[in-house]
Amino acid sequence: MKYIFSLGLFCLAFLACKDPENNEIRSQSGILGFDILTDISAHWIGTNETPFGDYDWFSFDFRPISSSHTHAIYEGGTNQNIIVSLFLAELDGDPVIMARNGGWLGNQYRATYFILDKAEHQGQQRYYRLVDAVGGVKRAYMEFVFDNDQLHFDAYKDNSGTLDDPIHHMGFVGIKKNEQLANTAASLFNFPQEKIEHNFGSGFQGLVDPNSALYLAEDQDPFPESEHKHVSTLKSLFNKDASIADDPMLLFLSIEPIVDDMGQVHLSALQDKTLRTTDITPSEYSFTHTYLHPGTYFTTVFSDRDGNSIPSSGDISNYSIEMTIDPEKELEINIDVNREIP
């Protein structure tokens, strides 16, 4: 059952308590690191270093999906995504900030749960650490550092499985963009509130690794996609021009049109208003966006003939299609990819 913790008659709700001796960040009711829910809720655009290569452009669109849960996903292609969500949970009877990280890598599902164990401030900088909820910092951990409008998000994991010191696995550096996206969702839920989003009871059951809160089957995941509120799916069906039938394509989801109805490419929208970029293989004639926040979007698909990863002269594209996504819905659209960009 979801419930709210009383903050007391004279408390100012959700302001951070900062201990001058240890610099810890706690809510008025004592929850360590509760402010991370607010700090991370934004659209972040930047760079990312990963085991699969370095990205010069990368995006995390964190928005509240309940009164105490904020969520983001990167969808690089079919069955290639990264899910990161942070929420208030109950574990062993206590309220704690937790994270869920995972998604699909090829045909392999994975979901790992983390618990926040450090929240500190130094001047304008705020630092949070979340560790594997079973194996602790020796198994895996994530660090978030907020400094004004910049986010450093680093992930570390134990590749050997023997609880050696984890090695760097991902390094994202981003700048806050399009603040209205998260602000609109926050207003809808009066976010954040100290309401439990998920109760893990006394711990994690059915683990494949005794040293990690890791799940490799969706039907075993204690907090699967089906229990996530307010998010939707969008299935795009591609009608390709015959000249690009065997070409890979790129699919962009943005909050402003990238290719307008005159065929003009708007590079500013491409850089600062894009939320998701996805590779579409030649054999794919559809793609389904998951965990999609409600809102108004533009979708743009193009065959990148010159290989510069942006729609440009000579590429075959559609003119950006506008659509509105309502909460907890499944939408399907047809996209004609048959216009040559002048």
TORDOPA-742821 format. One record per residue: residue in one letter; x, y, z of N, C-alpha, C in turn; residue number from 0. Coordinates in steps of 0.1 Angstrom, whole numbers. Layout:
% residues N
<pt "A" <X Y Z> <X Y Z> <X Y Z> NUM>
...
***
This chain:
% residues 342
<pt "M" <9 -12 0> <0 0 0> <9 12 0> 0>
<pt "K" <5 22 -8> <13 35 -8> <7 44 2> 1>
<pt "Y" <16 51 9> <12 60 20> <22 71 21> 2>
<pt "I" <18 82 29> <26 93 30> <31 94 44> 3>
<pt "F" <44 98 46> <50 100 59> <47 114 64> 4>
<pt "S" <42 116 76> <40 129 82> <52 137 84> 5>
<pt "L" <52 149 80> <64 158 82> <63 166 94> 6>
<pt "G" <52 165 101> <51 173 113> <44 186 111> 7>
<pt "L" <38 192 121> <29 204 119> <37 216 114> 8>
<pt "F" <49 218 118> <56 230 115> <67 228 105> 9>
<pt "C" <68 217 99> <79 214 89> <76 221 76> 10>
<pt "L" <86 226 70> <85 231 56> <88 219 47> 11>
<pt "A" <78 214 40> <79 201 33> <90 201 23> 12>
<pt "F" <98 190 23> <107 186 13> <119 196 12> 13>
<pt "L" <122 205 21> <134 212 21> <145 203 27> 14>
<pt "A" <157 204 21> <168 196 25> <173 200 39> 15>
<pt "C" <176 190 48> <182 193 60> <197 191 58> 16>
<pt "K" <205 200 61> <220 199 58> <227 200 72> 17>
<pt "D" <233 189 76> <241 188 88> <254 195 86> 18>
<pt "P" <257 206 93> <270 214 90> <282 206 93> 19>
<pt "E" <281 195 101> <293 187 105> <296 176 94> 20>
<pt "N" <286 170 89> <289 159 79> <284 162 65> 21>
<pt "N" <277 173 63> <273 178 50> <262 169 44> 22>
<pt "E" <256 160 52> <245 152 46> <233 159 42> 23>
<pt "I" <227 154 31> <214 160 26> <203 151 30> 24>
<pt "R" <194 155 39> <182 148 43> <170 156 42> 25>
<pt "S" <158 150 40> <146 157 41> <142 160 55> 26>
<pt "Q" <132 168 57> <129 172 71> <125 160 79> 27>
<pt "S" <120 149 73> <116 137 80> <128 127 81> 28>
<pt "G" <139 131 76> <151 123 78> <155 114 66> 29>
<pt "I" <148 114 55> <152 105 44> <164 110 37> 30>
<pt "L" <174 102 37> <187 105 31> <186 107 16> 31>
<pt "G" <190 118 11> <191 120 -4> <178 122 -11> 32>
<pt "F" <168 126 -4> <154 128 -10> <155 138 -21> 33>
<pt "D" <164 148 -20> <164 159 -30> <169 154 -44> 34>
<pt "I" <175 143 -45> <179 138 -58> <168 137 -68> 35>
<pt "L" <156 134 -62> <144 133 -71> <141 146 -78> 36>
<pt "T" <143 157 -71> <142 170 -77> <154 174 -86> 37>
<pt "D" <166 172 -81> <178 176 -88> <179 169 -101> 38>
<pt "I" <175 157 -103> <177 150 -115> <166 151 -125> 39>
<pt "S" <154 156 -120> <143 157 -129> <144 169 -139> 40>
<pt "A" <150 166 -151> <152 176 -161> <156 168 -174> 41>
<pt "H" <156 176 -185> <161 170 -197> <176 174 -198> 42>
<pt "W" <185 164 -199> <199 166 -199> <205 162 -212> 43>
<pt "I" <212 171 -219> <219 168 -231> <234 169 -230> 44>
<pt "G" <242 160 -234> <256 161 -233> <263 150 -240> 45>
<pt "T" <274 145 -234> <282 134 -240> <282 122 -231> 46>
<pt "N" <286 110 -237> <286 98 -228> <297 89 -233> 47>
<pt "E" <305 84 -223> <315 74 -226> <309 61 -221> 48>
<pt "T" <309 51 -230> <303 38 -227> <312 27 -232> 49>
<pt "P" <310 14 -228> <318 3 -233> <316 1 -248> 50>
<pt "F" <305 6 -254> <301 4 -268> <306 16 -276> 51>
<pt "G" <313 25 -270> <318 37 -278> <314 50 -271> 52>
<pt "D" <320 60 -275> <318 74 -270> <308 81 -279> 53>
<pt "Y" <299 88 -272> <288 95 -279> <290 110 -277> 54>
<pt "D" <291 117 -289> <292 132 -288> <279 139 -285> 55>
<pt "W" <268 131 -287> <255 137 -283> <247 126 -276> 56>
<pt "F" <241 129 -264> <234 119 -257> <224 126 -248> 57>
<pt "S" <213 120 -246> <202 126 -238> <195 117 -228> 58>
<pt "F" <193 123 -216> <184 116 -206> <173 126 -203> 59>
<pt "D" <160 122 -205> <149 130 -202> <142 125 -190> 60>
<pt "F" <146 130 -178> <141 126 -165> <128 134 -162> 61>
<pt "R" <117 127 -161> <105 134 -157> <97 126 -147> 62>
<pt "P" <90 133 -137> <82 125 -128> <71 117 -135> 63>
<pt "I" <69 105 -130> <58 97 -135> <48 93 -123> 64>
<pt "S" <51 99 -111> <42 98 -100> <47 108 -90> 65>
<pt "S" <41 108 -78> <45 118 -68> <59 116 -62> 66>
<pt "S" <65 104 -65> <78 101 -59> <87 92 -68> 67>
<pt "H" <85 94 -81> <92 85 -91> <96 93 -103> 68>
<pt "T" <108 94 -107> <113 101 -119> <120 91 -128> 69>
<pt "H" <118 92 -141> <122 81 -150> <128 87 -163> 70>
<pt "A" <138 80 -168> <144 83 -181> <148 70 -188> 71>
<pt "I" <148 71 -202> <153 59 -210> <160 64 -222> 72>
<pt "Y" <171 57 -225> <178 59 -238> <174 47 -247> 73>
<pt "E" <170 49 -259> <166 38 -268> <175 40 -281> 74>
<pt "G" <186 32 -281> <195 32 -292> <191 24 -304> 75>
<pt "G" <182 15 -302> <177 6 -313> <168 -4 -307> 76>
<pt "T" <163 -13 -315> <154 -24 -310> <162 -32 -300> 77>
<pt "N" <156 -34 -289> <163 -42 -278> <177 -37 -274> 78>
<pt "Q" <178 -24 -275> <191 -17 -271> <187 -4 -263> 79>
<pt "N" <185 -5 -250> <181 6 -243> <187 7 -229> 80>
<pt "I" <187 18 -223> <192 20 -209> <181 27 -202> 81>
<pt "I" <176 21 -191> <166 26 -182> <172 31 -169> 82>
<pt "V" <169 43 -165> <173 48 -152> <161 55 -145> 83>
<pt "S" <157 50 -134> <146 56 -127> <150 57 -112> 84>
<pt "L" <146 67 -105> <148 69 -91> <135 72 -84> 85>
<pt "F" <133 66 -72> <120 66 -66> <122 64 -51> 86>
<pt "L" <111 67 -44> <111 64 -29> <105 51 -27> 87>
<pt "A" <112 42 -20> <108 28 -18> <108 25 -3> 88>
<pt "E" <102 14 0> <102 9 13> <110 -4 13> 89>
<pt "L" <120 -6 22> <128 -18 22> <131 -20 37> 90>
<pt "D" <128 -32 41> <129 -36 56> <122 -26 65> 91>
<pt "G" <111 -21 60> <103 -12 69> <107 2 69> 92>
<pt "D" <118 6 61> <123 20 61> <121 26 47> 93>
<pt "P" <118 39 47> <118 46 34> <132 50 29> 94>
<pt "V" <135 46 17> <148 48 11> <147 53 -3> 95>
<pt "I" <156 60 -8> <157 63 -22> <164 52 -29> 96>
<pt "M" <157 47 -40> <163 36 -47> <163 40 -62> 97>
<pt "A" <171 32 -70> <172 33 -84> <169 20 -91> 98>
<pt "R" <164 20 -103> <162 8 -111> <170 11 -124> 99>
<pt "N" <179 3 -128> <187 5 -139> <187 -8 -148> 100>
<pt "G" <185 -7 -161> <185 -19 -169> <179 -17 -182> 101>
<pt "G" <171 -27 -187> <164 -26 -200> <168 -39 -208> 102>
<pt "W" <169 -37 -221> <173 -48 -230> <186 -46 -237> 103>
<pt "L" <194 -56 -237> <206 -56 -245> <206 -68 -254> 104>
<pt "G" <202 -66 -267> <199 -77 -276> <187 -85 -270> 105>
<pt "N" <188 -97 -269> <176 -105 -264> <177 -107 -248> 106>
<pt "Q" <187 -101 -242> <189 -103 -228> <182 -91 -220> 107>
<pt "Y" <173 -94 -211> <167 -85 -202> <175 -84 -190> 108>
<pt "R" <176 -72 -184> <183 -70 -171> <177 -59 -164> 109>
<pt "A" <177 -60 -151> <172 -49 -142> <180 -51 -128> 110>
<pt "T" <187 -40 -124> <194 -40 -112> <189 -29 -103> 111>
<pt "Y" <188 -32 -90> <183 -22 -80> <194 -17 -72> 112>
<pt "F" <194 -4 -69> <204 3 -62> <197 11 -50> 113>
<pt "I" <205 13 -40> <200 20 -28> <209 32 -25> 114>
<pt "L" <204 43 -22> <212 55 -20> <218 54 -6> 115>
<pt "D" <231 56 -6> <239 55 7> <247 67 10> 116>
<pt "K" <248 77 1> <255 89 4> <248 101 -3> 117>
<pt "A" <246 112 4> <241 124 -1> <248 136 6> 118>
<pt "E" <256 143 -1> <264 154 5> <264 166 -3> 119>
<pt "H" <267 177 3> <268 190 -4> <281 197 -1> 120>
<pt "Q" <286 204 -10> <298 212 -8> <296 225 -17> 121>
<pt "G" <292 235 -10> <289 247 -17> <277 245 -26> 122>
<pt "Q" <279 249 -39> <268 247 -49> <267 233 -54> 123>
<pt "Q" <277 224 -51> <278 211 -56> <271 201 -47> 124>
<pt "R" <263 192 -54> <255 182 -46> <259 168 -51> 125>
<pt "Y" <263 159 -42> <268 146 -46> <259 135 -40> 126>
<pt "Y" <255 125 -49> <247 114 -44> <254 101 -49> 127>
<pt "R" <253 90 -41> <258 77 -45> <248 67 -42> 128>
<pt "L" <245 58 -52> <236 47 -50> <244 34 -53> 129>
<pt "V" <243 24 -44> <250 12 -45> <241 0 -47> 130>
<pt "D" <246 -11 -53> <239 -23 -55> <231 -27 -42> 131>
<pt "A" <218 -29 -43> <210 -30 -31> <213 -43 -23> 132>
<pt "V" <221 -52 -29> <225 -65 -22> <240 -65 -20> 133>
<pt "G" <248 -63 -31> <262 -64 -31> <269 -52 -26> 134>
<pt "G" <262 -41 -25> <269 -28 -21> <279 -23 -31> 135>
<pt "V" <287 -14 -26> <296 -6 -34> <307 -15 -41> 136>
<pt "K" <309 -27 -36> <319 -36 -42> <313 -43 -55> 137>
<pt "R" <300 -43 -56> <294 -49 -68> <291 -39 -79> 138>
<pt "A" <285 -28 -75> <282 -18 -85> <277 -5 -78> 139>
<pt "Y" <280 6 -84> <274 19 -79> <273 29 -89> 140>
<pt "M" <265 39 -87> <263 51 -95> <265 63 -87> 141>
<pt "E" <271 73 -94> <274 86 -88> <267 97 -96> 142>
<pt "F" <261 106 -89> <255 118 -95> <260 130 -89> 143>
<pt "V" <266 139 -97> <271 152 -92> <264 163 -99> 144>
<pt "F" <257 172 -92> <250 183 -97> <257 196 -93> 145>
<pt "D" <260 204 -103> <267 217 -101> <261 227 -110> 146>
<pt "N" <252 236 -104> <244 245 -112> <236 237 -122> 147>
<pt "D" <238 240 -135> <229 233 -145> <237 222 -152> 148>
<pt "Q" <247 216 -145> <255 205 -151> <253 193 -142> 149>
<pt "L" <252 181 -149> <252 168 -143> <263 160 -147> 150>
<pt "H" <270 153 -138> <280 143 -140> <273 130 -135> 151>
<pt "F" <271 120 -144> <265 107 -140> <275 96 -144> 152>
<pt "D" <281 90 -134> <291 79 -136> <286 66 -130> 153>
<pt "A" <288 55 -138> <284 42 -133> <296 33 -132> 154>
<pt "Y" <297 24 -122> <308 15 -120> <303 1 -118> 155>
<pt "K" <310 -9 -123> <305 -23 -121> <317 -32 -119> 156>
<pt "D" <314 -43 -112> <324 -53 -110> <324 -63 -121> 157>
<pt "N" <333 -62 -130> <332 -71 -142> <336 -85 -139> 158>
<pt "S" <344 -87 -129> <349 -101 -126> <339 -109 -118> 159>
<pt "G" <330 -103 -111> <320 -111 -103> <325 -115 -90> 160>
<pt "T" <337 -111 -86> <343 -115 -74> <344 -104 -64> 161>
<pt "L" <336 -94 -66> <335 -82 -57> <349 -75 -55> 162>
<pt "D" <356 -75 -67> <368 -66 -67> <363 -51 -68> 163>
<pt "D" <372 -42 -68> <368 -28 -69> <362 -26 -83> 164>
<pt "P" <350 -21 -84> <343 -19 -97> <351 -9 -106> 165>
<pt "I" <350 -11 -119> <357 -2 -128> <346 7 -135> 166>
<pt "H" <351 18 -141> <342 28 -147> <335 21 -159> 167>
<pt "H" <322 23 -159> <314 16 -169> <307 26 -179> 168>
<pt "M" <303 38 -173> <297 48 -181> <299 62 -175> 169>
<pt "G" <301 72 -184> <304 85 -179> <296 96 -187> 170>
<pt "F" <285 101 -182> <277 111 -189> <279 124 -183> 171>
<pt "V" <281 134 -191> <282 148 -187> <272 156 -195> 172>
<pt "G" <262 162 -188> <251 169 -195> <248 182 -189> 173>
<pt "I" <241 190 -197> <236 204 -194> <221 203 -193> 174>
<pt "K" <215 210 -184> <200 210 -183> <194 218 -194> 175>
<pt "K" <184 212 -200> <177 218 -211> <162 217 -209> 176>
<pt "N" <154 225 -216> <139 224 -217> <133 221 -204> 177>
<pt "E" <135 230 -194> <130 227 -180> <115 226 -179> 178>
<pt "Q" <108 231 -189> <93 230 -188> <88 216 -188> 179>
<pt "L" <96 207 -194> <91 193 -195> <90 186 -182> 180>
<pt "A" <100 187 -174> <99 181 -160> <91 189 -151> 181>
<pt "N" <91 203 -153> <83 211 -144> <68 209 -146> 182>
<pt "T" <63 206 -158> <49 203 -161> <45 190 -154> 183>
<pt "A" <54 180 -155> <50 167 -149> <51 169 -134> 184>
<pt "A" <60 176 -128> <61 178 -114> <48 185 -109> 185>
<pt "S" <43 195 -116> <31 202 -112> <19 192 -111> 186>
<pt "L" <19 183 -121> <8 174 -122> <7 165 -110> 187>
<pt "F" <18 161 -104> <18 151 -93> <21 158 -80> 188>
<pt "N" <23 171 -80> <28 178 -68> <41 171 -63> 189>
<pt "F" <49 169 -73> <62 161 -71> <73 171 -65> 190>
<pt "P" <81 166 -56> <81 152 -50> <73 152 -36> 191>
<pt "Q" <67 141 -34> <61 139 -21> <67 126 -15> 192>
<pt "E" <66 125 -2> <72 114 5> <62 103 6> 193>
<pt "K" <58 98 -6> <49 86 -7> <57 75 -13> 194>
<pt "I" <55 63 -7> <62 51 -12> <57 47 -25> 195>
<pt "E" <66 46 -35> <63 42 -49> <63 26 -50> 196>
<pt "H" <72 20 -43> <72 5 -43> <77 -1 -30> 197>
<pt "N" <71 -11 -25> <75 -18 -13> <82 -31 -16> 198>
<pt "F" <95 -31 -13> <103 -44 -16> <103 -53 -4> 199>
<pt "G" <95 -50 6> <94 -59 18> <107 -61 25> 200>
<pt "S" <111 -73 28> <123 -76 35> <135 -78 26> 201>
<pt "G" <133 -77 13> <145 -78 4> <141 -83 -9> 202>
<pt "F" <151 -89 -16> <150 -94 -30> <150 -109 -31> 203>
<pt "Q" <140 -114 -38> <139 -129 -39> <143 -133 -53> 204>
<pt "G" <147 -146 -54> <149 -152 -67> <161 -146 -75> 205>
<pt "L" <171 -143 -68> <183 -136 -75> <191 -146 -82> 206>
<pt "V" <196 -142 -94> <205 -151 -102> <219 -150 -97> 207>
<pt "D" <222 -139 -90> <236 -137 -84> <234 -133 -69> 208>
<pt "P" <239 -141 -60> <237 -138 -46> <243 -125 -41> 209>
<pt "N" <252 -119 -50> <259 -107 -46> <253 -94 -54> 210>
<pt "S" <241 -96 -60> <236 -84 -67> <221 -85 -68> 211>
<pt "A" <214 -73 -67> <200 -72 -68> <197 -72 -83> 212>
<pt "L" <200 -82 -90> <200 -83 -105> <189 -93 -109> 213>
<pt "Y" <181 -89 -119> <171 -98 -125> <173 -99 -140> 214>
<pt "L" <173 -111 -145> <175 -114 -160> <163 -119 -167> 215>
<pt "A" <152 -118 -161> <139 -122 -167> <128 -112 -162> 216>
<pt "E" <121 -107 -172> <111 -96 -169> <100 -101 -160> 217>
<pt "D" <96 -114 -161> <86 -119 -152> <91 -121 -138> 218>
<pt "Q" <104 -120 -136> <109 -121 -122> <112 -107 -116> 219>
<pt "D" <112 -97 -124> <115 -83 -120> <104 -79 -109> 220>
<pt "P" <108 -75 -97> <98 -71 -87> <91 -58 -90> 221>
<pt "F" <96 -49 -100> <90 -37 -103> <91 -35 -118> 222>
<pt "P" <83 -43 -126> <85 -43 -140> <77 -31 -147> 223>
<pt "E" <79 -30 -160> <73 -19 -168> <58 -18 -166> 224>
<pt "S" <52 -30 -164> <37 -30 -163> <32 -23 -150> 225>
<pt "E" <41 -21 -141> <37 -14 -128> <41 1 -128> 226>
<pt "H" <47 6 -139> <51 20 -140> <39 28 -146> 227>
<pt "K" <35 38 -138> <24 46 -142> <27 57 -151> 228>
<pt "H" <17 62 -158> <17 75 -166> <25 74 -179> 229>
<pt "V" <32 64 -182> <40 63 -194> <33 55 -205> 230>
<pt "S" <36 58 -218> <29 52 -229> <39 46 -239> 231>
<pt "T" <33 40 -250> <41 35 -261> <37 41 -274> 232>
<pt "L" <47 42 -283> <44 48 -296> <50 39 -307> 233>
<pt "K" <42 33 -315> <47 24 -326> <47 32 -339> 234>
<pt "S" <59 33 -345> <60 40 -358> <62 30 -369> 235>
<pt "L" <54 31 -379> <54 22 -391> <60 30 -403> 236>
<pt "F" <71 24 -409> <78 31 -419> <74 27 -433> 237>
<pt "N" <69 36 -441> <67 33 -456> <79 39 -463> 238>
<pt "K" <88 31 -467> <101 36 -473> <100 38 -488> 239>
<pt "D" <106 48 -493> <108 50 -507> <117 38 -512> 240>
<pt "A" <114 34 -524> <121 22 -530> <136 24 -530> 241>
<pt "S" <140 36 -532> <155 39 -533> <162 37 -520> 242>
<pt "I" <155 36 -508> <162 34 -495> <157 21 -489> 243>
<pt "A" <151 12 -496> <146 0 -491> <157 -8 -483> 244>
<pt "D" <170 -7 -487> <180 -15 -481> <190 -6 -473> 245>
<pt "D" <185 6 -470> <194 15 -462> <190 15 -447> 246>
<pt "P" <200 17 -438> <197 19 -424> <191 34 -423> 247>
<pt "M" <183 36 -413> <178 49 -411> <180 54 -396> 248>
<pt "L" <177 66 -393> <178 72 -380> <164 77 -377> 249>
<pt "L" <159 75 -365> <146 80 -360> <149 89 -348> 250>
<pt "F" <144 102 -350> <145 112 -339> <131 115 -334> 251>
<pt "L" <131 117 -321> <119 122 -314> <122 135 -307> 252>
<pt "S" <115 146 -310> <119 159 -306> <106 167 -302> 253>
<pt "I" <108 178 -295> <97 187 -291> <95 199 -301> 254>
<pt "E" <103 200 -311> <102 209 -322> <105 202 -335> 255>
<pt "P" <99 206 -346> <101 200 -359> <116 201 -363> 256>
<pt "I" <122 190 -368> <136 190 -373> <136 193 -388> 257>
<pt "V" <127 186 -395> <125 189 -409> <111 195 -411> 258>
<pt "D" <110 207 -415> <97 214 -416> <90 210 -429> 259>
<pt "D" <78 215 -431> <70 211 -443> <75 216 -456> 260>
<pt "M" <86 224 -456> <92 229 -468> <105 221 -470> 261>
<pt "G" <108 212 -461> <121 204 -463> <133 211 -456> 262>
<pt "Q" <130 222 -449> <141 229 -443> <145 221 -430> 263>
<pt "V" <158 219 -428> <163 213 -416> <167 223 -405> 264>
<pt "H" <162 221 -393> <164 231 -382> <174 224 -372> 265>
<pt "L" <187 229 -374> <198 223 -366> <196 226 -351> 266>
<pt "S" <191 237 -348> <189 241 -334> <180 231 -327> 267>
<pt "A" <169 227 -334> <160 217 -328> <166 204 -327> 268>
<pt "L" <175 201 -337> <182 188 -337> <191 187 -325> 269>
<pt "Q" <198 198 -321> <208 198 -311> <201 199 -297> 270>
<pt "D" <192 208 -295> <187 211 -282> <172 207 -279> 271>
<pt "K" <165 203 -289> <151 199 -287> <148 184 -289> 272>
<pt "T" <159 176 -292> <157 162 -294> <158 154 -281> 273>
<pt "L" <149 145 -280> <148 137 -267> <154 123 -269> 274>
<pt "R" <151 117 -281> <156 103 -284> <161 102 -298> 275>
<pt "T" <172 94 -299> <177 91 -313> <178 76 -313> 276>
<pt "T" <174 70 -324> <173 55 -325> <178 51 -339> 277>
<pt "D" <186 40 -339> <191 34 -352> <180 24 -357> 278>
<pt "I" <177 25 -369> <167 16 -376> <175 8 -386> 279>
<pt "T" <175 -5 -385> <182 -14 -394> <174 -15 -407> 280>
<pt "P" <181 -19 -419> <174 -20 -431> <162 -29 -431> 281>
<pt "S" <163 -40 -423> <152 -49 -423> <140 -45 -414> 282>
<pt "E" <141 -34 -407> <131 -30 -398> <121 -20 -405> 283>
<pt "Y" <108 -23 -404> <98 -14 -409> <89 -8 -398> 284>
<pt "S" <94 -9 -386> <86 -3 -375> <96 -2 -363> 285>
<pt "F" <92 6 -354> <99 7 -341> <89 12 -330> 286>
<pt "T" <91 7 -318> <82 10 -307> <89 17 -296> 287>
<pt "H" <86 30 -294> <91 37 -282> <84 32 -270> 288>
<pt "T" <91 30 -259> <85 25 -247> <88 36 -236> 289>
<pt "Y" <81 35 -225> <82 44 -213> <82 58 -218> 290>
<pt "L" <73 62 -227> <72 75 -233> <64 84 -224> 291>
<pt "H" <70 95 -220> <63 105 -212> <52 112 -221> 292>
<pt "P" <41 114 -215> <30 121 -222> <35 135 -227> 293>
<pt "G" <29 140 -238> <33 153 -243> <31 154 -258> 294>
<pt "T" <35 165 -264> <35 167 -278> <49 166 -284> 295>
<pt "Y" <50 158 -294> <63 155 -300> <62 156 -315> 296>
<pt "F" <75 156 -321> <76 155 -336> <85 143 -338> 297>
<pt "T" <82 135 -348> <90 123 -351> <95 125 -365> 298>
<pt "T" <108 123 -367> <116 125 -380> <124 112 -383> 299>
<pt "V" <122 107 -395> <130 95 -399> <137 98 -412> 300>
<pt "F" <149 94 -413> <157 97 -425> <167 86 -428> 301>
<pt "S" <170 84 -441> <182 76 -445> <194 85 -446> 302>
<pt "D" <204 82 -438> <215 91 -437> <226 87 -447> 303>
<pt "R" <223 92 -459> <232 88 -471> <246 93 -470> 304>
<pt "D" <248 105 -464> <262 110 -463> <269 106 -450> 305>
<pt "G" <261 99 -441> <268 93 -429> <271 103 -418> 306>
<pt "N" <265 115 -418> <268 125 -408> <259 125 -396> 307>
<pt "S" <250 116 -396> <241 114 -384> <230 125 -382> 308>
<pt "I" <229 134 -392> <219 144 -392> <212 145 -406> 309>
<pt "P" <199 148 -406> <192 150 -419> <199 162 -427> 310>
<pt "S" <203 159 -439> <210 169 -447> <207 167 -461> 311>
<pt "S" <212 176 -470> <209 176 -484> <212 163 -490> 312>
<pt "G" <202 158 -498> <203 145 -504> <198 133 -497> 313>
<pt "D" <196 135 -483> <190 124 -475> <175 123 -479> 314>
<pt "I" <170 111 -477> <156 108 -479> <149 108 -465> 315>
<pt "S" <139 116 -463> <133 118 -450> <118 119 -451> 316>
<pt "N" <112 121 -440> <98 125 -439> <99 140 -434> 317>
<pt "Y" <88 147 -436> <87 160 -429> <82 157 -415> 318>
<pt "S" <88 163 -405> <85 159 -391> <70 159 -388> 319>
<pt "I" <65 148 -382> <51 146 -379> <48 150 -365> 320>
<pt "E" <38 158 -362> <35 162 -349> <24 152 -343> 321>
<pt "M" <25 149 -330> <16 140 -324> <15 143 -309> 322>
<pt "T" <4 140 -303> <2 142 -289> <1 128 -282> 323>
<pt "I" <8 126 -272> <8 113 -265> <1 115 -251> 324>
<pt "D" <-10 108 -249> <-17 108 -237> <-12 98 -227> 325>
<pt "P" <-14 99 -214> <-9 90 -204> <-14 76 -206> 326>
<pt "E" <-5 66 -204> <-9 52 -204> <-17 47 -216> 327>
<pt "K" <-12 52 -228> <-19 48 -240> <-9 41 -250> 328>
<pt "E" <-14 34 -260> <-6 29 -271> <-10 35 -284> 329>
<pt "L" <-1 43 -290> <-4 50 -302> <4 44 -313> 330>
<pt "E" <-2 44 -325> <5 39 -337> <3 49 -349> 331>
<pt "I" <15 52 -356> <14 61 -366> <21 56 -379> 332>
<pt "N" <18 61 -390> <24 57 -403> <33 69 -407> 333>
<pt "I" <45 66 -412> <54 76 -416> <59 73 -430> 334>
<pt "D" <57 82 -439> <62 81 -453> <76 87 -454> 335>
<pt "V" <85 78 -456> <99 83 -457> <103 84 -472> 336>
<pt "N" <99 95 -478> <101 95 -493> <104 109 -498> 337>
<pt "R" <108 118 -490> <112 132 -494> <127 134 -494> 338>
<pt "E" <132 139 -505> <146 142 -506> <148 156 -500> 339>
<pt "I" <157 157 -491> <160 170 -485> <168 178 -495> 340>
<pt "P" <164 191 -498> <171 199 -508> <184 204 -503> 341>
***
